[in-house]
């Protein structure tokens, strides 16, 4: 058998076609139905579901890697817990979930496998993803109507405006979703504009109560602004949950259903 050899490539062609493809797609991201900020487990499954429903969905992540805190379990131990019925979401995207016999309703998963599968599912569903992109402000019109976000390169923002002053750009959408976890970035920006209360942050750990509260409070906190996942706990000051990820997935899916209802009403 002959040794396979890759086709010869010219450097100019690589650069040219990367640029062409990027800007062709970027033009489609400027106006969408839903912008989800934060590509952790709740943001990823919410993006998958909404895109699969046919809504133009853009998922924004400030880091290079997608997945948020789901790449590892607690204390650098590479296992994570999932409660019923969230295991069904992971099994749906091809992730094995090991049932723990000693604890009713508990499953164990390998976080890198689960995170990789959720990322793949978001792409397969049709979501468009912008990583290394940080939300720095909101688009607010007509007395506070939320109509999108203002973003900049994460690397430019990290360098600081004293060193690199780069103006941000605007992305419009009908709905904006805060899936930024502990920071609740979008709601904190609403507070900065005197449109919402200050984000209190998570309370002390109480896993069962936290997961319940996240599900009970997932939803619209300001016209056109929804909160899902751990951002819910931050906004309402409910307990933190640590390395239990069930309600993150369930909240992302439930949030997608609530958003679908609102968009359909329009």
C-alpha positions as a LaTeX table, in Angstrom:
\begin{tabular}{lrrr}
\hline
Residue & $x$ (\AA) & $y$ (\AA) & $z$ (\AA) \\
\hline
Unk1 & 0.00 & 0.00 & 0.00 \\
Unk2 & 1.38 & 3.38 & $-1.01$ \\
Unk3 & 2.00 & 5.90 & 1.74 \\
Unk4 & $-0.75$ & 8.56 & 1.59 \\
Unk5 & 0.52 & 12.07 & 1.05 \\
Unk6 & $-1.41$ & 15.29 & 1.66 \\
Unk7 & $-2.19$ & 17.52 & $-1.29$ \\
Unk8 & 0.26 & 20.43 & $-1.64$ \\
Unk9 & $-1.01$ & 23.73 & $-0.23$ \\
Unk10 & 0.08 & 27.31 & $-0.86$ \\
Unk11 & 0.28 & 29.57 & 2.18 \\
Unk12 & $-1.52$ & 32.38 & 0.36 \\
Unk13 & $-4.45$ & 30.09 & $-0.41$ \\
Unk14 & $-4.76$ & 29.03 & 3.22 \\
Unk15 & $-4.89$ & 32.64 & 4.38 \\
Unk16 & $-7.21$ & 33.76 & 1.59 \\
Unk17 & $-9.81$ & 31.07 & 2.15 \\
Unk18 & $-9.77$ & 31.34 & 5.94 \\
Unk19 & $-10.51$ & 35.06 & 5.59 \\
Unk20 & $-13.16$ & 34.58 & 2.91 \\
Unk21 & $-15.02$ & 31.90 & 4.87 \\
Unk22 & $-14.80$ & 33.78 & 8.16 \\
Unk23 & $-16.18$ & 37.09 & 6.90 \\
Unk24 & $-18.84$ & 35.40 & 4.81 \\
Unk25 & $-20.16$ & 33.71 & 7.96 \\
Unk26 & $-19.57$ & 36.75 & 10.17 \\
Unk27 & $-22.01$ & 38.74 & 8.07 \\
Unk28 & $-24.72$ & 36.30 & 9.15 \\
Unk29 & $-23.98$ & 36.82 & 12.87 \\
Unk30 & $-24.68$ & 40.55 & 12.99 \\
Unk31 & $-28.45$ & 40.07 & 13.27 \\
Unk32 & $-30.04$ & 37.01 & 14.86 \\
Unk33 & $-33.08$ & 35.77 & 16.78 \\
Unk34 & $-31.18$ & 34.82 & 19.92 \\
Unk35 & $-27.76$ & 35.66 & 21.35 \\
Unk36 & $-26.60$ & 33.37 & 24.15 \\
Unk37 & $-23.67$ & 34.66 & 26.19 \\
Unk38 & $-21.62$ & 31.93 & 27.86 \\
Unk39 & $-20.79$ & 28.53 & 26.33 \\
Unk40 & $-20.95$ & 26.39 & 29.45 \\
Unk41 & $-23.30$ & 23.39 & 29.62 \\
Unk42 & $-26.49$ & 25.45 & 29.92 \\
Unk43 & $-25.51$ & 27.77 & 27.06 \\
Unk44 & $-24.47$ & 24.90 & 24.81 \\
Unk45 & $-27.68$ & 22.89 & 25.17 \\
Unk46 & $-29.81$ & 26.03 & 24.91 \\
Unk47 & $-28.00$ & 26.97 & 21.69 \\
Unk48 & $-28.43$ & 23.46 & 20.31 \\
Unk49 & $-32.15$ & 23.37 & 21.02 \\
Unk50 & $-32.96$ & 26.84 & 19.69 \\
Unk51 & $-30.89$ & 26.40 & 16.52 \\
Unk52 & $-32.44$ & 22.98 & 15.92 \\
Unk53 & $-35.88$ & 24.64 & 16.21 \\
Unk54 & $-34.92$ & 26.89 & 13.32 \\
Unk55 & $-34.07$ & 30.09 & 15.19 \\
Unk56 & $-30.96$ & 32.02 & 14.16 \\
Unk57 & $-28.80$ & 31.45 & 17.21 \\
Unk58 & $-25.41$ & 32.96 & 18.07 \\
Unk59 & $-23.42$ & 31.66 & 21.04 \\
Unk60 & $-20.74$ & 34.01 & 22.42 \\
Unk61 & $-17.87$ & 32.82 & 24.63 \\
Unk62 & $-15.14$ & 35.05 & 26.04 \\
Unk63 & $-12.62$ & 32.21 & 26.39 \\
Unk64 & $-10.79$ & 30.34 & 23.66 \\
Unk65 & $-12.29$ & 27.02 & 24.75 \\
Unk66 & $-16.03$ & 26.36 & 24.95 \\
Unk67 & $-17.49$ & 24.38 & 27.86 \\
Unk68 & $-17.16$ & 26.65 & 30.89 \\
Unk69 & $-16.54$ & 24.73 & 34.10 \\
Unk70 & $-17.69$ & 21.39 & 32.71 \\
Unk71 & $-14.29$ & 20.18 & 31.54 \\
Unk72 & $-13.49$ & 18.79 & 34.98 \\
Unk73 & $-15.32$ & 17.70 & 38.11 \\
Unk74 & $-14.61$ & 18.88 & 41.62 \\
Unk75 & $-11.07$ & 19.41 & 42.96 \\
Unk76 & $-9.49$ & 18.41 & 39.62 \\
Unk77 & $-11.06$ & 14.96 & 39.83 \\
Unk78 & $-12.13$ & 14.08 & 36.32 \\
Unk79 & $-15.66$ & 12.93 & 37.11 \\
Unk80 & $-18.91$ & 14.87 & 37.48 \\
Unk81 & $-22.36$ & 14.11 & 38.87 \\
Unk82 & $-25.61$ & 14.45 & 36.98 \\
Unk83 & $-29.07$ & 14.09 & 38.49 \\
Unk84 & $-32.12$ & 12.62 & 36.80 \\
Unk85 & $-33.55$ & 13.42 & 34.30 \\
Unk86 & $-30.58$ & 15.45 & 32.97 \\
Unk87 & $-28.80$ & 12.20 & 32.10 \\
Unk88 & $-31.28$ & 11.82 & 29.24 \\
Unk89 & $-29.92$ & 14.99 & 27.60 \\
Unk90 & $-26.36$ & 13.65 & 27.70 \\
Unk91 & $-27.42$ & 10.21 & 26.49 \\
Unk92 & $-29.25$ & 11.93 & 23.64 \\
Unk93 & $-25.94$ & 13.41 & 22.44 \\
Unk94 & $-24.07$ & 10.13 & 22.90 \\
Unk95 & $-22.51$ & 10.44 & 26.36 \\
Unk96 & $-22.49$ & 7.32 & 28.58 \\
Unk97 & $-23.96$ & 7.99 & 32.04 \\
Unk98 & $-23.11$ & 5.54 & 34.81 \\
Unk99 & $-25.92$ & 5.05 & 37.33 \\
Unk100 & $-24.78$ & 5.14 & 40.98 \\
Unk101 & $-26.68$ & 2.40 & 42.79 \\
Unk102 & $-26.06$ & 3.81 & 46.26 \\
Unk103 & $-27.59$ & 7.22 & 45.43 \\
Unk104 & $-31.06$ & 7.39 & 43.93 \\
Unk105 & $-31.18$ & 9.47 & 40.75 \\
Unk106 & $-27.43$ & 10.09 & 40.54 \\
Unk107 & $-25.28$ & 9.42 & 37.48 \\
Unk108 & $-21.56$ & 9.84 & 36.87 \\
Unk109 & $-20.05$ & 11.15 & 33.63 \\
Unk110 & $-16.63$ & 11.94 & 32.22 \\
Unk111 & $-16.64$ & 15.76 & 31.89 \\
Unk112 & $-14.39$ & 16.05 & 28.78 \\
Unk113 & $-16.55$ & 13.52 & 26.94 \\
Unk114 & $-19.75$ & 15.31 & 27.99 \\
Unk115 & $-18.38$ & 18.77 & 27.14 \\
Unk116 & $-17.07$ & 17.68 & 23.74 \\
Unk117 & $-20.42$ & 16.08 & 22.89 \\
Unk118 & $-22.35$ & 19.21 & 23.89 \\
Unk119 & $-20.08$ & 21.40 & 21.75 \\
Unk120 & $-20.55$ & 19.07 & 18.79 \\
Unk121 & $-24.32$ & 19.07 & 19.38 \\
Unk122 & $-24.47$ & 22.88 & 19.35 \\
Unk123 & $-22.72$ & 22.94 & 15.98 \\
Unk124 & $-24.82$ & 20.09 & 14.63 \\
Unk125 & $-27.99$ & 21.87 & 15.70 \\
Unk126 & $-26.93$ & 24.86 & 13.61 \\
Unk127 & $-25.75$ & 27.36 & 16.22 \\
Unk128 & $-23.10$ & 29.87 & 15.18 \\
Unk129 & $-20.31$ & 30.33 & 17.70 \\
Unk130 & $-18.02$ & 33.27 & 18.44 \\
Unk131 & $-15.25$ & 32.48 & 20.91 \\
Unk132 & $-12.60$ & 34.87 & 22.24 \\
Unk133 & $-15.38$ & 37.46 & 22.22 \\
Unk134 & $-16.38$ & 39.45 & 25.30 \\
Unk135 & $-19.66$ & 41.27 & 25.89 \\
Unk136 & $-18.81$ & 44.77 & 27.14 \\
Unk137 & $-22.17$ & 46.53 & 26.93 \\
Unk138 & $-25.78$ & 46.28 & 25.76 \\
Unk139 & $-27.83$ & 47.76 & 22.93 \\
Unk140 & $-30.68$ & 49.64 & 24.64 \\
Unk141 & $-33.24$ & 51.71 & 22.78 \\
Unk142 & $-36.48$ & 53.57 & 23.49 \\
Unk143 & $-36.25$ & 53.81 & 27.26 \\
Unk144 & $-34.42$ & 50.57 & 27.90 \\
Unk145 & $-35.56$ & 48.12 & 25.22 \\
Unk146 & $-32.87$ & 45.43 & 25.00 \\
Unk147 & $-32.03$ & 44.68 & 21.37 \\
Unk148 & $-28.59$ & 43.10 & 21.42 \\
Unk149 & $-25.06$ & 43.26 & 22.81 \\
Unk150 & $-21.84$ & 45.16 & 22.30 \\
Unk151 & $-18.76$ & 42.93 & 21.93 \\
Unk152 & $-15.04$ & 43.19 & 21.59 \\
Unk153 & $-12.06$ & 40.90 & 21.20 \\
Unk154 & $-11.23$ & 39.26 & 24.53 \\
Unk155 & $-7.53$ & 39.75 & 23.90 \\
Unk156 & $-7.98$ & 43.48 & 23.29 \\
Unk157 & $-10.09$ & 43.81 & 26.44 \\
Unk158 & $-7.52$ & 41.88 & 28.49 \\
Unk159 & $-4.73$ & 44.16 & 27.29 \\
Unk160 & $-6.69$ & 47.15 & 28.58 \\
Unk161 & $-7.74$ & 50.36 & 26.88 \\
Unk162 & $-4.64$ & 52.23 & 28.06 \\
Unk163 & $-2.49$ & 49.87 & 26.00 \\
Unk164 & $-4.82$ & 48.98 & 23.12 \\
Unk165 & $-7.88$ & 51.11 & 22.51 \\
Unk166 & $-10.06$ & 49.10 & 20.13 \\
Unk167 & $-13.68$ & 50.13 & 19.69 \\
Unk168 & $-16.27$ & 47.34 & 20.08 \\
Unk169 & $-18.98$ & 46.37 & 17.61 \\
Unk170 & $-22.72$ & 45.68 & 17.98 \\
Unk171 & $-24.70$ & 42.49 & 17.38 \\
Unk172 & $-28.48$ & 42.75 & 17.27 \\
Unk173 & $-30.98$ & 40.12 & 18.39 \\
Unk174 & $-34.58$ & 39.73 & 19.54 \\
Unk175 & $-33.59$ & 37.83 & 22.70 \\
Unk176 & $-30.40$ & 37.85 & 24.78 \\
Unk177 & $-29.60$ & 35.00 & 27.18 \\
Unk178 & $-27.31$ & 35.29 & 30.20 \\
Unk179 & $-25.55$ & 31.94 & 30.59 \\
Unk180 & $-22.39$ & 33.43 & 32.12 \\
Unk181 & $-22.52$ & 31.51 & 35.40 \\
Unk182 & $-21.32$ & 33.10 & 38.64 \\
Unk183 & $-20.76$ & 36.51 & 37.02 \\
Unk184 & $-24.22$ & 37.00 & 35.44 \\
Unk185 & $-22.55$ & 39.50 & 33.10 \\
Unk186 & $-25.63$ & 40.66 & 31.20 \\
Unk187 & $-27.72$ & 41.27 & 34.30 \\
Unk188 & $-24.81$ & 43.12 & 35.90 \\
Unk189 & $-24.68$ & 45.34 & 32.80 \\
Unk190 & $-28.40$ & 46.03 & 33.20 \\
Unk191 & $-27.66$ & 47.04 & 36.78 \\
Unk192 & $-24.87$ & 49.32 & 35.57 \\
Unk193 & $-27.47$ & 51.11 & 33.44 \\
Unk194 & $-29.86$ & 51.37 & 36.45 \\
Unk195 & $-32.29$ & 48.92 & 34.90 \\
Unk196 & $-31.95$ & 46.02 & 37.34 \\
Unk197 & $-30.88$ & 45.26 & 40.89 \\
Unk198 & $-27.24$ & 44.53 & 41.65 \\
Unk199 & $-26.35$ & 40.86 & 41.24 \\
Unk200 & $-25.89$ & 39.41 & 44.74 \\
Unk201 & $-23.95$ & 36.31 & 43.64 \\
Unk202 & $-24.37$ & 32.74 & 44.78 \\
Unk203 & $-25.13$ & 31.79 & 48.34 \\
Unk204 & $-23.33$ & 29.07 & 50.29 \\
Unk205 & $-23.48$ & 25.50 & 49.00 \\
Unk206 & $-26.68$ & 23.49 & 49.26 \\
Unk207 & $-26.85$ & 21.29 & 46.18 \\
Unk208 & $-30.43$ & 20.01 & 46.31 \\
Unk209 & $-31.86$ & 23.45 & 47.04 \\
Unk210 & $-29.64$ & 25.07 & 44.42 \\
Unk211 & $-30.69$ & 22.75 & 41.62 \\
Unk212 & $-34.36$ & 23.23 & 42.51 \\
Unk213 & $-34.06$ & 27.01 & 42.62 \\
Unk214 & $-32.21$ & 27.17 & 39.31 \\
Unk215 & $-35.05$ & 25.33 & 37.61 \\
Unk216 & $-37.79$ & 27.29 & 39.38 \\
Unk217 & $-36.25$ & 30.67 & 38.50 \\
Unk218 & $-34.98$ & 30.03 & 34.95 \\
Unk219 & $-36.67$ & 32.55 & 32.71 \\
Unk220 & $-37.05$ & 36.18 & 31.68 \\
Unk221 & $-35.68$ & 38.64 & 34.24 \\
Unk222 & $-35.94$ & 41.76 & 32.09 \\
Unk223 & $-37.79$ & 42.30 & 28.79 \\
Unk224 & $-35.94$ & 40.23 & 26.15 \\
Unk225 & $-33.31$ & 39.04 & 28.69 \\
Unk226 & $-33.42$ & 35.45 & 29.95 \\
Unk227 & $-31.16$ & 33.81 & 32.54 \\
Unk228 & $-30.25$ & 30.12 & 32.54 \\
Unk229 & $-27.88$ & 27.84 & 34.42 \\
Unk230 & $-25.72$ & 29.08 & 37.25 \\
Unk231 & $-26.40$ & 32.70 & 36.27 \\
Unk232 & $-29.86$ & 32.12 & 37.75 \\
Unk233 & $-28.32$ & 31.39 & 41.15 \\
Unk234 & $-26.11$ & 34.48 & 40.89 \\
Unk235 & $-29.01$ & 36.78 & 40.00 \\
Unk236 & $-31.29$ & 35.52 & 42.77 \\
Unk237 & $-28.62$ & 34.85 & 45.41 \\
Unk238 & $-29.61$ & 31.19 & 45.77 \\
Unk239 & $-27.13$ & 28.49 & 46.91 \\
Unk240 & $-24.19$ & 27.32 & 44.82 \\
Unk241 & $-24.03$ & 23.69 & 43.74 \\
Unk242 & $-20.42$ & 22.75 & 43.06 \\
Unk243 & $-19.69$ & 19.81 & 40.73 \\
Unk244 & $-23.32$ & 18.82 & 40.14 \\
Unk245 & $-24.36$ & 19.70 & 36.59 \\
Unk246 & $-27.87$ & 18.30 & 36.17 \\
Unk247 & $-29.78$ & 21.55 & 36.53 \\
Unk248 & $-27.33$ & 23.29 & 34.20 \\
Unk249 & $-28.49$ & 21.08 & 31.35 \\
Unk250 & $-32.16$ & 21.08 & 32.36 \\
Unk251 & $-32.17$ & 24.86 & 32.75 \\
Unk252 & $-30.63$ & 25.33 & 29.30 \\
Unk253 & $-33.31$ & 23.15 & 27.71 \\
Unk254 & $-36.15$ & 24.73 & 29.69 \\
Unk255 & $-34.88$ & 28.20 & 28.84 \\
Unk256 & $-34.94$ & 27.30 & 25.15 \\
Unk257 & $-38.59$ & 26.29 & 25.45 \\
Unk258 & $-39.50$ & 29.57 & 27.17 \\
Unk259 & $-37.66$ & 31.56 & 24.51 \\
Unk260 & $-39.39$ & 29.62 & 21.74 \\
Unk261 & $-42.79$ & 30.53 & 23.23 \\
Unk262 & $-41.87$ & 34.21 & 23.37 \\
Unk263 & $-40.54$ & 34.29 & 19.81 \\
Unk264 & $-43.58$ & 32.44 & 18.49 \\
Unk265 & $-45.87$ & 34.98 & 20.17 \\
Unk266 & $-44.12$ & 37.74 & 18.26 \\
\hline
\end{tabular}
